[in-house]
Amino acid sequence: ETTSGLRRRKNNVALANRAQATLEDQTQPHFKEPQQLQPGGNDEADGEVATAFVDSIMSSMRPSQIDASAHRWAISTIDKHFRYFAMWNICTYFTLVAIVYAVVPAENIVYLDGVEQRSAIMAMSLIAVSFLSRVLPLIGGIVGDNKKQTYISGIFIGALTVQVVAFCTDFLMAFFAVPVLIDPVLGTRVHVLRWCEWCPCATFMTFMMEGADLYWSGDAPPPDYLRSKYLHACTQGGAVFLGLLF
């Protein structure tokens, strides 16, 4: 009887360990290498690879009790809106720059020199290195001998857009005459182009941060899921725009 009791306990321990290992395997996220998309492909192929891209992100997320289709919809929708917002970012920046050059008096549009010019050149160079380190591998994969299918996500396009805006600002400040005003309170020099850069970039970067948050309570996203993210972004951008005005 003692031998039988020990044997039963050993069997129970083995079964418990096996069940625990199975449970851990089920709860661990499984990472998959995302499929990539060749630019210029047909709509059907683009849709299939875009779906595969969303599925690859889904596979790396922590398992939950919520319907996976809701997260799949959220990922694909946010990715699309990142692209729309990136275009808005570029257009808004150049519009603000044109307005500033038209409004600021001619005597306040001057060339920078000394530390101001050198700091703009340094910032421009650092941004260029970061930008090229991301773009050149993509170009090499698209036009090289060993061509790869490349899918460029909305968040990646957004990051490059912010770098392009910052680079253009530093480039103008380093080599062209730019609007410079004197703060009436502090008496410091104000580079107006910086505010033209910060206004759209602050809005867009806030939207990207909010868009990366895929958490909600319940079985589906709330009705104002996208509206709340745009609202937060516009609030931040509006605060910076008021700084540009005053």
N, C-alpha and C positions, 0 to 999 in steps of 0.2 A: 504494500500500500504506500509506503514511503517513497519507493522508487517511482510508482505511478504518479504520485503527487508532484514530485520534482519534474517529471517528464511533462506533465500538463502545464506547470508553471513556465518551463522553458519554451513550450510551444506558444503559450500566450504572450510571452515577451517577444518572441520572434515575429508573431503576427502584428503586435503593436508597433514594433520598429518598422515593419514593412508598410503599414498603413501611414505612419508618420512620414516616411520617405516619399510615398506616393502623393501625400498632401502637399509636401514641400515642392515637389516637381510641378504640381498643378498651379501653385500660387506664384512660382517664379516667372517673371516676364521672359518671353522668348524673343530675342533680338534677331531681326532679319535684315539683310543688306537691301536697302531700297533699290528698286529697279529705276532705271533712268530713261530719260526721254530725249529723242533726237529732234532738235528744232526743225520745223518745216514738215513734220509728218502729217499724215491724214488725221481727220477728226476722230475716227474710230480708234486708231492706235494711240492718239494722245489721251483719249478718255480712259483707255485700258491702263496705260502706264500711270496716269494721274491717280486712278483708283488704287493701283498697286503701291504708289507712293503713300497714300493715306493709310492703306492697310499696314505698311511697314511701320508707320508711326503708331498705329493702334497696337501692334504686336509688342511694342516696347513700353506701353503704358501699364500701370498697375491694374490687375484684374479687379473688377468691381461688380456690384449687383445691378448696376444700371445697364440698360440696353446699349450694346455697342454701336448700334446704328446712330444714336444721338451724338456720340462722340465723333463718329465718322463724318456726319453732317457738319458738326462744328469745325473740325479740322479743315475740311475742303472749303467751307464758306470763309473762314478767317484767312486762309491762304489766298483766296481770290480777292478779298478786300485789302490785304496787304499790297497787292499789285495796284489796285485802284488808288490807294492812298499814296503809294510811291510816285505815281504820275502827278497827283495833286501836289505833292511836296515840291517837285521840280518846277511845276508851273507857278506855284505861289511864290517860290523864292525869286525867280526871274521877274515876276510881276512887281514884287516889292522893291527889288533893286532898281527897276526902271522908274517906279514912282519916286523913290528917294532921290535919284539923280535929277528928276524933273522938278522936285520941290525944294531941295536944299539950294541955298544961294551959291552962285558961282565962286565967290570968294572963300567959301567953306569946303570946296572940293580941291584937295591938295594931294601932292605926292608925299608918301611917308619916307622917312629916312632914319638912319641910326638903328637903335634897338627895335623900334616898331617895324621897320622893314625886315630886319634880320630875323626877328621872331616869326613874322609871317612866312618868310622863305623856309625856315626850319620846320614850321608846322605843315606847310605845303609838301615838303619833301617826305616827312614821316607818313602823311596820309597817302602819298603816291606809292610809297613802298608797300604799305598795307593793302592798298587797292590792287596793285599789280600782282602781289603774291596770291591774291584770290582769283583774279580774272585770267591771268596768263595760263594757269593749268586748264581752265575751261576752254580757252581758245585753242590750246594745244590738243586737247581731247577732241575738239570738233573738226579742226582742219588738218590735224596731223596724219601721219601714215596709218597709225592704229586708231582709227576713229572710234569714239565711244558714244553711246547714247547718254545724253546729259539732260537731267531734269533740274531746272532752276526754280527753287521754291520761292514763294512770296516773301518769306522772312529774309531770305538771302538777297533778293532784289531790294528789299527795304534797307538792309544794312549798307549795300553798295550805294544806294541813293543818298543816304545821309553822308557818306564819305565824299560823294561827288559834290554835294552842296558845300560842305566844309572846304574842299579843295578849291572850288571856284572862288569862295570868299577870300581865302589866303592868297590865291593867285592875283586877284584884283588888287588886294591891299599891298602886295609886294611890287607890282610892276605898273600900276595905273593910278591915276588920281582918284581918290575916294572921298566921300563926304565925311567930314570930321567936325563935330560941334563941341561947344564948351558947356559942361554941366553948370547951370546957373546957381546951384546950391553948393556943390563940392569944388567947382572950378576945375574939374579934370576934363581931359579930352575924351570924347565919346566917339567911337568908330561905329557909324550908323549901319554899315554893312554887317557887322556882327549881329545886330538886332534883326536884320533881314534874314540872316541864317538861323538864328535861334527860334524865331517865330514858327516857321513850318517844321523845323526839325524837332522842337519840343513837342509839338502836336503829334507828329508822326511817331516819335519814339515812345510817347505815352500810350498811343494806340497799340503799338507792337507789344509793349509790356502787358497791357490789359488783354490783348488778344491771345497771349500765350497762356492765360489762365483759363483752363478748360473745366474748372470745378463748378458744380452747381448742386443744389439739393433737389431731390425728386427724380422722376424717371425721364425727364426731358428738360432741355434748356428753358429758362423763363422767357416769356414773350418779349421782354426788352433786352434780350441777350446781347444783340448787336448795338442797340441804341445806347445802352449804358456805357459801352466801350467808346463809342463816338462821343458821348457826352463828357466823359472824363478827359478824353484827348482834346476836345474843343475848349474845355475849361482851362486846361494848362496852356494851350495855345493862345487863348484869349488874354490870359494874364501876361504872357510875354508880349503880345501885341500892344497892350496898354503901356508897357514899358517902352516900346518903340514910339508910341505917340507922345508920351509925356517925358 
